[in-house]
């Protein structure tokens, strides 16, 4: 069936319970339903799934969705089944009998959407199934989710994705849509080239997540800094990212001791433990997941209120992807990070010691430099982040540097002193040793190398250690210093340092201003969704609905948001519908959910 705006909009209303499309959704749906190929870049929480689910329902046959995320497949299929859509998945979590039954449904035409792992799709068995379906014109479309996984220079590279060009080569008549929330210009081109999407129409939505407040703090006492941050998020769901498995375990244990429902997640845990912890995070309220980057891609939980980084991500793509797991519901959320010089050294060492080709190492170093520049920004962080993805944006008023702008000072002389100390010590030492020399601290190491006799010894005693560390970080961020990972983070001057060292140019540095708690720190969302309307008067009604939803979700063994999103509960509490017809005017409640849950919702509202 060919899509028209009316049929697509009618299906959106009756099935999904939404009155209108957002952004480019309508255009993408119509393009795909008409048989066109598409590459879609849309932020997390922007509604990517609808861009392939609706066209698959509007076209004859079954839509095949390629996803690398086993847990997400289950959740998305559960959500579609709630709507009355005939959906299933095929991946390694199924036993042979269940997988065979799903294949029979596919061949019998009893499925609207089938989610499949890339390694399963590439098997001869599954390709033979597709051959039979496509021969009868019964493949509606191919959707390649998390398409950035095709990039060997990206942060979520999956080798199987590079073989998905077979879909274009083997089934040229079937429209394809590749979707991602994270891709710079380089990655976009790689997606198009490797997936054979050269002729595809490209839809790029704004990368902005206006409901997320970004903040970065200099690492001092990370546990205490994290505890202070979490004070404002008691009882909320969130993610804390750490670089190492050991740090994950230690941080989770420490948070548990603080009375926080924290769970560890990393590749060193057995599969059963990881599965249980992920299920608890997704299905329970108020769980904090402490994790390495092994956790998170495709997590569909809409009410994650914060993402905290205790270590520096390796790129702005990774940072954007990880922080994007907060606030998918459009409600205010926070992205908080603490970092220090040692993070840069560790990442440099990993890049230098990897077996990657030189060109890939060069690109990874550039990405790390961009990440460091974001951390040391004196201006709006959102502006810098979006500029990285090729999007201009004015100052946002919803990041730490907008709320509490850092003071700038003339750091030229301090920079010259620091670089002079590096030169006079043979460029063989890290920041800590150089700062000891500058501040005139006669440590054992300083004395061992006779560095207390250098002309630079004590010439920076007027600045405290925190200020000197800030100088070192900003010189690294500006590309004037390089941390040599092969020499344990020894700081070395680059060619760009020469004009500063000679006093030929002025260098303005940022001085961290004390953070002030202000109302604007949690600005209301201004772009993804309208703010909720729950007031103190109907908060009790919202809580009653939330308890009903939790009980219903436990009974069905699905995440609570699969039943109804928080935003729908807020609207129910505010509008207090009295009839089944009224329910259909609530965003997120279509015909299937009204029929399934309408009586229980009205009863809960009446009790409240």
C-alpha positions in Angstrom: 0.0 0.0 0.0 1.3 3.4 -0.9 1.6 5.9 2.0 -0.2 9.2 2.0 0.0 11.7 4.8 -3.6 10.7 5.8 -2.9 7.0 6.1 0.4 7.4 7.9 -1.2 10.0 10.3 -4.2 7.8 10.8 -2.0 4.9 11.8 0.1 7.1 14.1 -3.1 8.2 15.9 -5.0 4.9 16.2 -2.0 2.6 16.8 0.6 4.7 18.6 -1.7 7.3 20.1 0.0 10.4 18.9 -1.7 13.3 17.1 1.2 14.5 15.0 4.6 13.7 13.8 7.7 15.4 15.1 10.4 17.0 13.0 11.1 15.1 9.8 9.2 11.9 10.8 6.4 12.5 8.4 8.7 13.1 5.5 10.8 10.1 6.3 7.8 7.8 6.7 6.3 8.9 3.4 9.7 8.6 1.6 10.2 5.1 2.9 6.6 3.9 2.4 7.0 5.0 -1.3 10.0 2.8 -1.7 12.9 5.2 -1.3 16.2 4.6 0.6 17.2 6.8 3.5 20.0 7.6 5.9 18.5 9.1 9.1 20.5 11.0 11.8 18.2 11.8 14.7 19.1 12.3 18.4 18.2 9.7 21.0 14.6 10.2 22.0 13.8 11.9 18.7 11.5 9.1 17.5 13.8 7.0 15.1 11.8 3.8 15.6 8.6 5.3 14.1 10.6 6.1 10.9 10.8 2.4 10.0 7.9 0.9 12.0 5.2 2.9 10.3 6.5 2.4 6.7 6.9 -1.3 7.4 3.2 -1.4 8.4 2.2 0.7 5.4 4.0 -1.5 2.8 3.2 -5.1 1.9 5.2 -7.8 3.7 7.4 -7.9 6.8 9.9 -5.2 7.8 13.3 -6.7 8.7 15.1 -4.7 11.4 18.8 -5.3 11.9 19.9 -4.5 15.5 23.0 -5.5 17.4 21.2 -5.2 20.7 19.6 -8.4 22.1 18.1 -6.8 25.2 16.6 -3.9 23.1 15.1 -6.3 20.6 13.1 -7.9 23.4 11.9 -4.5 24.8 10.9 -3.1 21.4 9.0 -6.3 20.4 7.2 -6.2 23.8 6.2 -2.6 23.2 4.9 -3.4 19.6 3.0 -6.4 20.9 1.3 -4.1 23.4 0.1 -2.1 20.4 -1.3 -5.2 18.6 1.6 -5.2 16.1 2.7 -8.7 15.0 6.4 -8.5 15.9 9.1 -11.0 16.9 12.9 -11.3 17.1 15.6 -13.7 16.1 18.9 -13.8 18.0 21.1 -16.1 20.0 18.9 -15.8 23.1 16.3 -18.1 21.6 16.3 -21.9 21.7 16.1 -23.8 18.4 12.4 -24.6 18.7 11.4 -21.0 19.4 13.6 -19.7 16.5 12.1 -22.3 14.1 8.6 -21.2 15.2 9.4 -17.6 14.5 10.8 -18.5 11.0 7.5 -20.3 10.3 5.6 -17.2 11.2 7.7 -15.2 8.9 7.2 -17.5 6.0 3.4 -17.7 6.7 3.1 -13.9 6.6 2.2 -13.7 10.3 4.7 -11.0 11.1 4.7 -7.2 10.5 8.2 -6.6 11.9 11.1 -9.0 12.6 14.1 -7.8 14.6 17.2 -9.8 13.8 20.9 -9.7 15.0 23.3 -9.0 12.1 25.2 -12.3 12.6 21.9 -14.1 12.3 20.9 -12.2 9.2 24.2 -13.1 7.4 23.7 -16.8 7.8 22.8 -18.9 4.7 19.7 -20.1 6.4 18.3 -16.7 7.0 19.3 -15.3 3.6 17.5 -18.3 2.0 14.4 -17.3 4.0 14.7 -13.8 2.6 15.1 -15.1 -0.9 11.8 -16.8 -0.6 10.0 -13.8 0.8 11.6 -11.3 -1.6 10.6 -13.5 -4.5 7.0 -13.0 -3.6 7.4 -9.3 -2.8 7.0 -9.9 0.9 9.9 -7.9 2.4 8.5 -4.5 3.2 11.9 -2.9 4.0 15.3 -3.3 5.6 16.0 -1.1 8.6 19.6 -1.0 9.8 19.5 0.5 13.4 22.6 1.8 15.1 24.2 2.3 11.7 27.3 3.9 13.1 28.4 0.4 14.1 29.7 0.1 10.5 32.4 2.6 11.1 35.7 1.0 11.9 36.8 4.4 13.3 33.7 4.7 15.5 33.2 3.9 19.2 30.8 1.0 18.6 32.3 -0.8 15.6 30.7 -4.2 14.8 32.5 -6.2 12.1 29.3 -7.8 10.9 27.8 -4.4 10.0 30.4 -4.1 7.2 28.9 -7.1 5.5 25.3 -5.6 5.4 26.0 -4.2 1.9 24.7 -7.7 0.9 21.2 -6.4 1.4 21.6 -3.9 -1.4 23.4 -6.3 -3.6 21.0 -9.3 -3.2 17.7 -7.4 -2.8 18.0 -4.2 -4.8 14.2 -3.7 -5.0 13.7 -3.6 -1.2 14.0 -0.1 0.3 16.6 0.4 3.1 16.8 2.8 5.9 19.9 3.3 8.1 19.5 5.1 11.4 21.9 6.5 14.0 21.9 9.1 16.8 25.6 9.6 16.5 27.7 10.3 13.5 30.1 13.1 12.5 30.7 13.9 8.8 33.4 11.2 8.5 31.1 8.5 9.9 28.2 9.5 7.8 30.2 9.1 4.6 31.5 5.7 5.8 27.9 4.6 6.5 26.8 5.6 3.0 29.8 4.0 1.3 29.9 0.7 3.2 26.1 0.1 3.1 25.7 1.1 -0.5 23.5 4.1 0.3 25.1 6.5 -2.1 21.7 7.3 -3.7 19.8 7.4 -0.4 18.1 10.6 0.8 19.8 11.9 3.9 17.7 13.3 6.8 19.7 15.1 9.4 17.7 16.3 12.5 19.2 18.7 15.0 21.6 16.9 17.4 20.5 19.2 20.2 19.1 17.6 23.4 17.8 20.8 25.0 16.6 19.1 28.1 20.1 17.9 29.1 22.2 20.1 31.3 25.9 19.6 30.7 28.6 20.2 33.3 32.3 19.2 33.7 34.3 19.6 36.9 38.0 19.3 37.6 38.7 16.0 39.4 39.6 16.6 43.0 37.9 14.0 45.2 35.9 12.1 42.7 33.8 10.0 45.1 32.8 13.0 47.2 32.2 15.0 44.0 29.9 12.2 42.7 28.1 12.0 46.1 27.5 15.7 46.0 26.1 15.5 42.5 23.8 12.5 43.4 22.3 14.4 46.3 20.0 16.1 43.8 19.1 12.7 42.2 18.0 10.5 45.2 15.6 7.9 44.0 16.3 8.6 40.3 17.5 6.2 37.6 21.0 7.0 36.3 24.2 5.7 34.8 27.7 6.2 36.1 30.5 5.5 33.6 34.0 4.4 34.6 37.0 3.5 32.4 38.0 0.3 34.2 36.2 -2.8 35.5 37.9 -2.4 38.9 36.7 1.1 39.2 33.2 0.0 38.3 33.1 -2.6 41.0 34.6 -0.3 43.7 32.3 2.6 42.8 29.2 0.4 42.8 30.1 -1.1 46.2 30.8 2.4 47.6 27.5 3.8 46.3 25.6 0.8 47.9 27.3 1.8 51.2 25.8 5.3 50.7 22.3 3.8 50.5 22.0 4.0 46.7 20.6 1.1 44.7 23.7 0.7 42.5 24.7 -2.2 40.3 27.9 -3.0 38.5 28.0 -3.8 34.8 31.1 -4.7 32.7 32.4 -7.4 30.3 34.2 -9.2 33.2 30.9 -10.2 34.8 29.3 -13.4 33.6 26.4 -13.2 31.1 23.8 -14.1 33.6 24.8 -11.4 36.0 24.9 -8.8 33.3 21.4 -9.8 32.1 19.9 -9.7 35.6 21.5 -6.3 36.3 20.3 -4.8 33.0 16.8 -6.1 33.6 16.7 -4.5 37.1 17.9 -1.2 35.7 15.4 -1.2 32.9 12.4 -2.5 34.8 12.8 -1.1 38.4 12.6 2.5 39.4 15.6 4.4 40.9 18.4 2.0 40.0 21.9 3.4 39.3 24.0 1.4 36.9 27.8 1.8 37.4 29.3 0.6 34.1 32.0 0.6 31.5 31.0 1.5 28.0 30.0 -2.2 27.6 26.7 -1.0 28.9 24.1 1.3 27.3 23.9 1.2 23.5 20.3 0.8 22.7 19.0 1.1 26.3 15.4 2.3 25.7 14.6 3.4 29.3 13.0 6.9 28.9 13.3 8.1 32.5 17.1 8.0 33.0 17.6 11.3 34.9 21.4 11.5 34.8 24.5 10.2 33.2 27.7 10.8 35.1 31.3 10.2 33.8 34.0 9.5 36.4 36.5 9.3 33.5 37.0 11.1 30.2 35.3 9.5 27.2 37.6 8.9 24.2 35.6 11.1 21.8 32.8 13.5 21.6 30.8 10.9 19.6 31.1 8.5 22.6 30.2 11.3 25.0 27.2 12.4 23.0 26.0 8.8 22.7 26.5 8.0 26.4 25.0 11.2 27.7 22.1 10.8 25.2 20.8 7.9 27.4 19.5 10.5 29.8 16.2 12.2 29.4 14.8 10.3 26.5 11.3 11.3 27.7 12.1 15.0 27.1 12.1 15.8 30.8 15.1 17.7 32.4 18.2 15.5 32.8 21.8 16.0 33.6 25.1 15.0 32.1 27.9 15.4 34.6 31.6 14.6 34.3 34.8 14.9 36.3 38.1 14.5 34.6 41.8 15.0 35.1 45.1 15.0 33.3 45.7 11.3 33.9 42.6 10.6 31.7 44.4 12.1 28.7 47.5 10.0 29.3 45.6 6.8 29.6 43.7 7.4 26.4 46.9 8.4 24.5 48.6 5.3 25.7 45.7 3.1 24.5 45.8 4.7 21.1 49.5 4.5 20.7 49.7 0.9 21.9 46.8 -0.3 19.7 47.4 -2.4 16.6 45.3 0.1 14.5 46.7 1.6 11.3 48.5 4.9 11.6 45.7 6.7 9.9 43.1 5.4 12.4 45.4 6.4 15.3 45.7 9.9 13.9 41.9 10.2 13.7 41.5 8.8 17.2 44.0 11.4 18.5 42.0 14.2 16.8 38.8 12.9 18.4 40.5 12.8 21.8 41.8 16.4 21.3 38.2 17.5 20.5 37.0 15.8 23.7 39.6 17.6 25.7 38.7 20.9 24.1 35.1 20.4 25.2 36.1 19.9 28.8 38.3 23.0 28.8 35.7 25.2 27.0 35.2 28.7 28.4 32.1 29.2 26.3 28.8 27.4 25.9 29.4 23.6 25.9 26.3 22.9 23.9 27.5 25.3 21.2 30.8 23.5 21.0 29.3 20.0 21.0 26.8 20.8 18.2 29.5 22.6 16.2 31.5 19.3 16.3 28.6 17.7 14.5 28.4 20.5 11.9 25.4 22.3 13.6 25.5 26.0 14.7 23.8 26.8 18.0 23.7 29.9 20.2 24.6 29.9 23.8 22.0 27.6 25.5 21.7 28.8 29.1 21.5 25.2 30.2 25.1 24.2 30.8 27.6 25.0 33.5 29.6 27.5 31.5 26.4 29.4 30.6 24.9 29.3 34.1 28.2 30.2 35.8 30.7 31.5 33.2 34.3 30.9 34.1 36.6 33.9 34.6 39.3 34.4 32.0 42.8 35.5 32.9 46.0 36.3 31.0 47.8 33.0 31.4 50.7 33.9 29.0 53.3 34.2 31.6 52.1 31.1 33.5 52.2 29.1 30.3 55.7 30.2 29.5 56.9 29.2 33.0 55.2 25.8 32.6 56.7 25.1 29.2 60.1 26.4 30.3 60.0 23.9 33.2 59.2 21.1 30.7 62.1 22.1 28.5 64.6 22.4 31.3 63.8 18.9 32.5 64.3 17.4 29.1 60.5 17.0 28.4 60.6 13.7 30.3 58.2 14.4 33.2 54.5 14.6 33.8 52.5 17.5 35.2 52.8 16.6 38.8 56.6 16.8 38.8 56.7 20.0 36.8 54.2 21.6 39.2 56.3 20.6 42.2 59.3 22.4 40.5 57.3 25.5 39.7 55.9 25.7 43.2 59.3 25.2 44.8 58.4 21.8 46.5 61.7 20.0 47.3 60.3 16.5 47.0 62.4 13.4 47.0 62.0 13.1 43.2 62.9 16.8 42.6 66.0 16.4 44.7 66.9 13.1 43.0 67.2 14.9 39.6 68.7 18.1 41.0 65.7 20.0 39.8 65.7 22.1 42.8 68.7 23.9 41.3 66.9 24.8 38.1 66.1 28.5 37.3 62.4 27.5 37.2 62.4 26.1 40.7 59.9 28.1 42.8 59.1 30.7 40.1 55.4 29.7 40.2 54.9 29.7 43.9 52.2 32.4 43.6 49.8 29.9 42.0 48.3 26.9 43.8 48.4 23.4 42.6 44.8 23.4 41.2 45.5 26.5 39.1 48.7 24.9 37.7 46.9 21.7 36.8 44.3 23.9 35.0 47.2 25.5 33.1 48.5 22.1 32.1 45.1 20.8 30.9 44.4 23.9 28.9 47.9 23.8 27.2 47.1 20.2 26.2 43.6 21.2 25.0 45.1 24.1 23.0 47.6 21.7 21.3 50.6 23.5 22.8 51.6 20.4 24.8 51.5 16.8 24.0 51.3 13.9 26.5 53.7 11.2 25.4 52.1 8.0 26.5 55.3 6.1 25.7 57.1 8.1 28.4 54.4 7.7 31.1 52.6 10.9 30.2 55.7 13.1 29.8 54.6 16.6 28.7 56.3 17.8 25.5 56.0 21.0 23.6 54.5 21.1 20.1 55.5 23.4 17.2 52.5 25.6 18.1 54.0 26.4 21.5 56.9 28.4 20.0 55.0 31.8 19.7 53.7 31.6 23.2 57.1 30.6 24.6 58.7 33.5 22.9 56.1 35.9 24.1 54.8 36.7 20.6 51.2 36.0 21.4 48.8 36.3 24.4 47.1 33.3 25.9 43.9 33.7 27.8 43.0 30.8 30.1 39.9 29.9 32.1 39.7 30.1 35.8 37.0 27.8 37.2 34.4 29.9 39.0 32.7 28.5 42.1 29.5 26.6 41.0 26.3 28.2 42.2 23.0 26.4 42.5 20.5 28.3 40.5 17.0 27.7 39.1 18.2 27.8 35.6 20.5 24.8 36.2 17.5 22.6 35.5 16.0 24.4 32.6 12.8 23.1 31.1 13.1 21.2 27.8 12.6 23.5 24.9 12.8 21.3 21.8 12.1 17.6 22.0 8.7 17.5 23.8 6.6 20.0 25.7 7.0 20.1 29.5 4.8 17.9 31.6 1.8 19.5 33.4 1.8 17.6 36.7 1.2 20.0 39.7 1.4 19.4 43.4 -2.4 19.0 43.3 -2.4 16.0 41.0 1.0 14.5 42.0 -0.9 12.0 44.2 -2.8 10.9 41.1 0.4 10.5 39.2 1.9 8.3 41.9 -1.3 6.1 42.0 -1.0 5.6 38.2 2.8 4.9 38.6 2.1 2.2 41.1 -0.6 0.6 38.9 1.8 0.6 36.0 4.5 -1.0 38.1 2.2 -3.8 39.2 1.0 -4.4 35.7 4.5 -4.4 34.3 5.6 -7.0 36.9 2.7 -9.2 36.1 3.6 -9.2 32.4 7.4 -9.3 32.9 8.0 -6.2 30.9 9.6 -2.8 31.6 7.2 -0.2 33.1 7.6 2.2 30.1 6.4 -0.5 27.7 3.0 -0.2 29.4 2.9 3.6 29.4 5.6 6.3 29.4 5.9 8.7 32.4 4.8 11.6 30.1 1.5 9.8 29.4 1.0 9.3 33.1 1.6 13.0 33.7 -1.0 13.9 31.1 -3.5 11.4 32.6 -3.0 12.9 36.0 -3.4 16.5 34.7 -6.4 15.8 32.4 -8.2 13.2 34.5 -10.2 11.6 31.6 -13.6 10.3 32.6 -14.5 8.0 29.6 -12.8 5.7 27.1 -13.3 8.3 24.4 -11.4 10.8 26.7 -8.6 8.3 27.0 -8.0 8.3 23.2 -7.2 12.1 23.5 -4.2 11.3 25.7 -0.8 11.3 24.0 0.6 7.7 23.9 -2.7 5.9 24.2 -4.0 4.4 21.0 -6.9 2.0 20.4 -5.1 -1.1 21.5 -3.9 0.3 24.8 -7.2 2.0 25.5 -8.9 -1.4 25.0 -6.4 -3.2 27.1 -5.9 -0.9 30.0 -8.7 1.7 29.7 -10.9 0.3 32.5 -8.0 -0.1 34.9 -6.7 3.4 34.2 -10.2 5.0 34.7 -10.6 3.0 37.9 -7.2 4.2 39.3 -8.1 7.8 38.4 -11.5 7.4 40.2 -9.8 6.0 43.3 -7.3 8.9 43.4 
